[in-house]
Amino acid sequence: MLNNEQKESTIALCQALVRCASNSGNEKNAVLALQSYMQSAGFHDIHIDEYGSIVGCIKGNYPGPKMLFDGHLDTVPVPNPDAWTQDPL
């Protein structure tokens, strides 16, 4: 269960990522938003490779299995932003 601070941090990260136009091949702003979050959350290692992929590592204190979360940051373009009642980003 998340505490209030964790909930607010998660919501803020999601909002920051949604605000980033991250069309395929142009994910830099989303990567930078995720990097900023990882830094503020205390990740031990953060690496951005030459393709713009980001990997963050939190080193655990206990032996045992490891966990990997994998996802992608690219999105499709908004075809007609004027058709929206609010900015989609």
C-alpha distances in whole Angstrom, upper triangle without the diagonal:
4,7,10,12,9,9,13,14,13,15,18,18,18,21,22,23,24,26,28,31,30,33,34,36,34,31,31,30,26,27,27,24,22,24,24,20,20,22,20,17,19,20,23,25,26,28,30,33,36,35,32,29,26,25,22,21,19,21,19,20,20,23,22,21,20,18,20,19,22,22,25,26,29,29,32,35,35,38,39,37,39,39,35,35,32,32,30,29
4,7,8,6,6,10,10,10,12,14,15,15,18,19,20,21,24,25,28,28,31,32,34,32,28,29,27,24,24,25,21,19,21,20,17,17,19,17,14,17,18,21,23,23,26,28,31,34,33,30,27,25,23,20,20,18,20,19,20,21,24,23,22,21,19,20,18,21,22,24,24,27,28,31,33,33,36,37,35,37,37,33,33,30,30,28,26
4,6,5,6,9,10,11,12,14,16,17,18,20,21,23,25,26,30,30,33,34,36,34,30,30,28,25,26,25,22,21,22,21,17,18,20,17,14,17,19,22,24,25,28,30,33,36,35,32,30,26,25,22,22,19,21,20,21,23,26,25,25,24,22,23,21,24,24,27,26,30,30,33,35,34,38,38,36,38,38,34,33,31,30,29,27
4,5,5,6,9,10,10,12,14,15,16,18,20,21,22,25,28,29,32,34,35,33,29,29,27,24,25,25,21,20,22,20,17,18,20,16,15,18,20,23,26,25,29,30,33,36,35,32,30,27,26,23,23,21,24,23,24,26,29,29,28,26,24,25,23,25,25,27,26,29,29,32,33,33,36,36,34,36,35,32,31,28,28,27,25
4,5,5,6,9,10,10,12,14,15,16,18,20,21,23,26,27,30,32,33,31,27,27,24,22,23,22,18,18,19,17,14,15,16,13,11,14,17,20,22,22,26,27,30,33,33,29,27,24,24,21,21,19,21,21,22,24,28,28,27,25,23,23,22,24,24,25,24,28,28,31,32,32,36,36,33,35,36,32,31,28,27,26,24
4,5,5,6,9,10,11,12,14,15,17,18,20,22,25,25,28,30,31,29,25,25,23,20,20,20,17,15,17,16,12,13,15,12,10,13,15,18,20,20,23,25,28,31,30,27,25,22,21,18,18,16,19,18,20,22,25,25,24,22,19,20,18,20,21,22,22,25,26,29,30,30,34,35,32,35,35,31,31,28,27,25,23
4,5,5,6,9,10,11,12,14,15,17,18,20,24,24,27,29,30,28,25,25,23,20,21,21,17,16,18,17,13,15,17,15,13,16,18,21,23,22,25,26,29,32,31,27,25,23,22,20,20,19,22,21,23,25,28,27,26,24,21,21,19,21,20,22,21,24,24,27,29,28,32,32,30,32,32,28,28,25,24,23,21
4,5,5,6,9,10,10,12,14,15,16,19,22,23,26,28,29,27,24,24,21,19,20,19,16,15,17,15,12,15,16,13,12,16,18,22,23,22,25,26,29,32,30,27,25,23,23,20,21,20,23,23,25,27,30,30,28,26,23,23,21,22,21,22,21,24,24,27,28,27,31,31,28,30,30,27,26,23,22,21,19
4,5,5,6,9,10,11,12,14,15,17,20,21,24,26,27,25,21,21,18,16,17,16,13,12,14,12,9,11,13,10,9,13,14,18,19,18,21,22,25,28,27,24,22,19,19,17,18,17,20,21,23,25,28,27,26,23,21,20,18,20,19,20,19,22,22,25,26,26,30,31,28,31,31,27,27,24,23,21,19
4,5,5,6,9,10,11,12,14,16,19,19,22,24,25,23,20,20,18,15,16,16,12,11,14,13,9,11,14,12,10,14,15,19,19,18,21,21,24,27,26,22,20,18,18,16,17,16,20,20,23,25,27,26,24,22,19,18,15,17,16,17,16,19,20,23,24,24,28,29,26,29,29,26,26,22,21,20,17
4,5,5,6,9,10,11,12,15,18,18,22,24,25,23,20,20,18,15,17,17,13,13,16,14,11,14,16,14,14,17,18,22,23,21,23,23,26,29,27,24,22,20,20,19,21,20,24,24,27,28,31,30,28,25,22,21,18,19,18,18,17,19,19,22,23,22,26,26,24,26,26,23,22,19,18,17,15
4,5,5,6,9,10,11,13,16,17,21,23,24,21,18,18,15,13,15,14,10,11,14,12,9,13,14,12,12,16,17,21,21,19,22,21,25,27,26,22,21,19,20,18,20,20,24,24,27,29,31,31,29,26,23,22,19,20,18,18,16,19,19,22,22,22,26,26,23,26,26,23,22,19,18,16,14
4,5,5,6,9,10,11,14,15,18,20,21,19,15,15,13,10,12,11,8,7,10,9,7,10,12,11,11,14,15,18,18,16,18,18,21,24,22,19,17,15,16,15,17,17,21,22,25,27,29,29,27,23,20,19,16,16,15,15,13,16,16,20,21,21,25,25,23,26,26,23,23,20,18,16,14
4,5,5,6,9,10,13,13,17,18,20,18,15,16,13,10,13,13,10,10,13,13,10,13,16,15,14,18,18,21,21,19,20,20,22,24,23,19,18,16,17,17,19,20,23,24,27,29,31,30,27,24,21,19,16,16,14,14,12,14,14,17,18,18,22,23,20,23,23,20,21,17,16,14,12
4,5,5,6,9,12,13,17,19,21,18,15,16,13,11,14,14,10,11,14,13,12,15,17,16,16,20,20,24,23,21,22,21,24,26,24,21,20,18,20,19,22,23,26,28,31,32,34,33,31,28,25,23,19,19,17,16,13,15,15,17,17,17,21,21,18,21,21,18,18,15,13,11,9
4,6,5,7,10,12,15,18,19,16,13,13,10,8,11,10,7,8,11,10,10,13,15,14,15,18,18,22,21,18,20,18,21,23,21,18,17,16,18,17,20,21,25,27,30,32,34,33,31,28,24,22,19,19,16,15,12,14,14,17,17,17,21,21,19,21,22,19,20,16,14,13,9
4,5,5,8,9,12,14,16,13,10,11,8,6,9,10,7,8,11,11,10,13,15,15,16,19,18,21,20,17,18,17,19,21,19,15,15,14,16,16,19,21,24,26,29,31,33,32,29,26,23,20,17,16,13,12,8,10,11,14,14,15,19,20,18,21,22,19,20,17,14,12,9
4,5,8,9,12,14,16,14,12,13,11,8,12,13,10,11,15,15,14,17,19,19,19,22,22,25,24,21,22,20,22,23,21,18,17,17,19,20,23,24,28,29,33,34,36,34,32,28,25,22,19,18,15,13,10,11,10,12,12,12,16,17,14,18,18,15,16,13,11,8,6
4,6,9,12,15,17,14,12,13,9,9,12,12,10,12,15,14,14,17,19,19,20,23,23,26,25,22,22,20,23,24,21,18,19,18,21,21,24,26,29,31,35,36,38,37,35,31,28,25,22,21,18,16,12,13,12,13,13,12,16,16,13,16,18,15,16,12,9,8,4
4,6,9,12,13,10,8,9,6,6,9,10,8,11,13,13,14,16,18,19,20,22,22,25,23,20,20,17,19,20,18,15,15,15,18,19,23,25,28,30,34,36,37,36,34,30,27,24,21,19,16,13,10,10,10,12,11,12,16,17,14,18,19,17,18,15,12,10,7
4,6,10,11,8,7,9,7,8,11,12,11,13,16,17,17,20,21,22,23,26,25,27,26,22,21,18,20,20,17,15,16,17,20,21,25,27,31,33,37,38,39,38,35,32,29,25,22,20,16,13,10,8,8,9,8,9,12,14,12,16,17,16,18,15,11,10,7
4,6,8,5,4,7,7,6,9,11,11,12,15,16,17,18,21,22,22,25,23,26,23,20,19,16,17,17,14,12,12,14,17,19,23,25,29,31,35,36,37,36,33,29,26,23,19,17,13,10,7,5,6,8,8,11,14,16,15,19,20,18,21,18,15,13,10
4,6,5,6,10,10,10,12,14,15,16,18,20,20,22,24,25,26,28,26,29,26,22,21,18,18,17,14,13,14,16,19,22,25,28,31,34,37,39,39,38,34,31,28,24,21,18,15,11,8,5,5,5,6,9,12,14,14,18,19,18,21,19,16,13,12
4,5,7,10,12,11,12,15,16,16,18,21,21,22,24,26,27,28,26,28,25,22,20,16,16,15,12,11,12,15,18,21,24,27,30,33,37,38,38,36,33,30,27,23,20,17,13,10,8,5,6,7,9,12,14,17,18,21,22,22,25,23,20,17,16
4,6,8,11,11,12,14,16,16,17,20,21,22,24,26,26,28,25,27,24,20,18,14,14,12,9,9,11,14,17,20,24,27,30,33,36,38,38,36,33,30,27,24,21,18,15,11,10,7,10,11,11,15,17,20,20,24,25,24,27,25,22,19,18
4,6,8,9,10,12,13,14,16,18,19,20,22,24,25,26,24,26,23,20,18,14,14,13,11,9,11,14,17,20,24,26,30,32,36,38,38,37,34,31,28,24,22,19,16,12,9,7,9,11,11,14,16,19,18,22,23,22,25,23,19,17,15
4,6,5,6,9,10,11,12,14,16,16,18,20,21,23,21,23,20,16,15,12,13,13,10,7,9,10,14,16,20,23,26,29,33,34,35,34,31,27,24,21,18,16,13,9,6,6,8,11,12,15,18,20,19,23,24,23,25,22,19,17,14
4,5,5,6,9,10,10,12,14,15,16,18,20,21,19,21,19,15,13,10,11,11,10,7,9,10,14,16,19,22,25,28,32,34,35,34,31,28,25,22,19,17,15,12,9,10,12,15,15,17,20,22,21,24,26,25,27,24,20,19,15
4,5,5,6,9,10,11,12,14,15,17,18,20,19,21,19,16,15,12,15,15,14,10,12,12,15,16,20,22,26,29,32,34,35,35,32,29,26,23,20,18,16,13,10,11,12,15,15,16,20,21,19,22,24,22,24,21,17,16,13
4,5,5,6,9,10,11,12,14,16,16,18,17,20,18,14,14,12,14,15,14,10,10,10,13,14,18,20,24,26,29,31,32,32,29,25,23,20,17,15,12,10,7,8,10,13,14,16,19,21,19,23,24,22,24,20,17,15,12
4,5,5,6,9,10,10,12,14,15,16,15,17,15,11,10,8,11,12,11,7,7,7,10,11,15,17,21,24,27,29,30,29,27,23,21,18,15,14,12,10,8,10,13,16,17,19,23,25,23,26,28,26,27,24,21,19,16
4,5,5,6,9,10,10,12,14,15,14,17,15,11,11,9,13,14,13,10,10,9,12,12,16,18,21,24,28,30,31,31,29,25,23,20,18,17,15,14,11,13,16,19,19,21,24,26,24,27,29,26,28,24,21,20,16
4,5,5,6,9,10,11,12,15,14,17,16,13,14,12,16,17,16,13,13,11,13,13,16,18,21,24,27,29,31,30,28,25,22,20,17,17,15,14,11,13,15,18,19,20,24,25,22,26,27,24,26,22,19,18,14
4,5,5,6,9,10,10,12,11,14,13,10,11,11,14,16,15,12,11,8,10,9,13,14,18,20,24,26,27,27,25,21,18,16,14,13,12,12,10,13,15,19,20,21,25,27,25,28,29,26,28,24,21,19,16
4,5,5,6,9,10,11,9,12,10,7,9,9,12,15,15,11,11,8,9,8,11,13,17,19,23,25,27,27,25,21,19,17,15,15,14,14,12,15,18,22,23,24,28,30,27,31,32,30,31,27,24,23,19
4,5,5,6,9,10,10,13,12,10,12,12,16,18,18,15,14,11,13,11,14,15,18,21,24,26,28,28,27,23,21,20,18,18,17,17,15,18,20,23,24,25,29,30,27,31,32,29,30,26,24,22,19
4,5,5,6,9,9,12,13,11,13,14,17,20,20,16,15,12,12,10,13,13,16,18,21,24,26,26,25,21,19,17,15,16,16,16,14,18,20,23,24,25,29,30,28,31,32,29,29,26,23,22,19
4,6,5,6,5,9,9,7,10,12,16,19,19,15,14,10,10,7,9,9,13,15,18,21,23,23,22,18,16,15,14,15,15,16,15,18,21,25,26,27,31,33,30,34,35,32,33,29,27,25,22
4,5,5,6,8,9,8,11,13,17,20,20,17,16,12,12,9,11,11,14,16,19,22,24,25,24,21,19,18,17,18,19,19,18,21,24,27,28,30,33,35,32,35,37,34,35,31,28,27,24
4,5,8,11,12,11,15,16,20,23,23,20,19,15,15,12,13,12,15,17,20,23,25,26,25,22,21,20,19,20,20,21,19,23,25,28,29,30,34,35,32,35,36,33,33,30,28,26,23
4,6,9,11,11,15,17,20,24,24,20,19,15,14,11,11,10,13,14,16,19,22,23,22,19,17,17,16,18,19,20,19,23,25,28,30,31,34,36,33,36,37,34,34,31,29,27,24
4,6,9,10,14,16,20,23,24,21,19,15,14,10,10,8,10,12,14,17,20,21,21,18,17,17,17,19,20,22,21,25,27,31,32,34,37,39,36,39,40,37,38,34,32,30,27
4,6,7,11,14,17,20,21,18,16,12,10,6,6,5,8,11,13,16,18,19,18,15,14,14,14,16,17,19,19,23,25,29,31,32,36,38,36,39,40,37,38,34,32,30,27
4,7,10,14,17,20,21,19,17,13,11,8,6,5,6,10,12,15,17,18,18,15,15,15,16,18,19,21,21,25,28,31,33,35,39,41,39,42,43,40,41,38,35,33,30
4,7,10,13,16,18,16,14,10,8,6,5,7,9,12,15,18,19,19,19,15,15,14,15,16,18,19,19,22,26,29,31,33,37,39,37,41,42,39,40,37,34,32,29
4,7,10,14,15,12,11,7,6,4,6,9,12,15,18,21,22,22,21,17,16,14,14,14,16,16,16,19,22,26,28,30,33,35,34,37,38,36,37,34,31,29,26
4,6,10,11,9,8,6,5,6,9,12,14,18,21,23,24,24,22,18,17,15,15,14,15,15,15,18,21,25,27,29,32,35,33,37,38,36,38,35,31,29,26
4,7,8,6,5,4,6,9,12,15,18,21,25,26,27,27,25,21,19,16,16,14,14,13,13,15,19,22,23,26,29,32,30,34,35,34,36,32,29,27,24
4,5,5,6,7,8,11,14,18,20,23,27,28,28,28,25,22,21,17,17,15,15,14,14,16,19,22,24,27,30,32,32,35,36,35,37,34,31,29,26
4,6,8,10,12,15,18,22,24,27,30,32,32,31,29,25,24,21,20,18,17,16,15,16,20,22,23,27,29,32,31,35,36,35,38,35,31,29,26
4,6,9,12,15,18,22,24,27,31,32,32,31,28,25,23,20,18,16,15,12,12,13,16,18,20,23,26,29,28,32,33,32,35,32,29,26,24
4,6,10,13,16,20,23,26,29,31,31,30,28,24,22,18,17,14,13,11,10,11,14,17,19,22,24,27,26,30,31,30,32,29,26,24,21
4,7,10,14,17,20,23,26,28,28,27,24,20,18,15,13,11,10,9,9,11,14,17,19,23,25,28,27,31,32,30,33,30,27,24,21
4,7,10,14,16,19,23,25,25,24,22,18,16,13,12,10,10,10,10,12,16,19,21,24,27,30,28,32,33,31,33,30,27,25,22
4,7,10,13,16,19,21,21,21,18,15,13,10,10,9,10,11,12,15,19,22,24,27,30,33,31,35,36,34,36,32,30,27,24
4,7,10,13,16,18,19,19,17,13,12,10,10,11,12,14,14,18,21,24,27,29,32,34,33,36,37,35,36,33,30,28,25
4,6,9,13,15,16,16,14,11,10,9,10,12,14,17,18,21,24,28,30,32,36,38,36,40,40,38,39,36,33,31,28
4,6,10,12,13,14,13,10,10,10,12,14,17,19,20,24,26,30,32,34,38,40,38,41,42,39,40,37,35,32,30
4,7,9,11,12,12,10,11,12,14,17,20,22,23,27,30,34,36,38,41,43,42,45,46,43,44,41,38,36,33
4,6,8,9,10,9,10,13,15,18,21,24,25,29,32,35,38,40,43,45,43,47,47,44,45,42,40,38,35
4,7,10,12,11,14,16,19,22,25,28,29,33,35,39,42,43,47,49,47,50,50,47,48,45,43,41,38
4,7,9,10,13,16,19,22,25,28,30,34,36,40,43,44,48,50,48,52,51,49,49,46,45,42,40
4,7,9,12,15,19,22,25,29,31,34,37,40,43,45,48,51,49,53,53,50,51,48,46,44,41
4,7,10,13,17,20,23,27,29,33,35,38,41,43,47,49,48,51,51,48,49,47,45,42,40
4,7,10,13,16,20,23,26,29,32,35,38,40,43,46,45,48,48,45,47,44,42,39,38
4,7,10,13,17,20,23,26,28,32,35,37,40,43,42,45,45,42,44,41,39,36,34
4,7,10,13,17,19,23,25,28,32,34,37,39,38,42,41,39,40,38,36,33,31
4,6,10,13,16,19,22,25,28,30,33,36,35,39,38,36,38,35,33,30,28
4,7,10,13,16,18,22,25,27,30,32,31,35,35,32,34,31,30,26,25
4,7,10,13,15,19,22,24,27,30,29,33,33,31,33,30,28,25,23
4,7,10,12,15,18,21,24,26,26,29,29,27,29,27,25,21,20
4,6,9,12,15,18,20,23,23,27,27,25,27,25,22,19,17
4,7,10,13,15,18,21,20,24,24,22,25,22,19,16,14
4,7,10,12,15,18,18,22,22,21,23,21,18,15,14
4,7,9,12,15,15,18,18,17,20,18,16,12,11
4,7,9,12,13,16,16,16,19,18,15,12,12
4,6,9,9,13,14,13,17,16,13,10,11
4,6,6,10,10,10,13,12,10,8,9
4,6,9,9,10,14,14,12,11,13
4,5,6,8,11,12,11,10,12
4,5,6,9,9,7,7,9
4,5,8,9,8,10,12
4,7,9,9,10,13
4,5,6,7,10
4,7,9,12
4,6,8
4,5
4
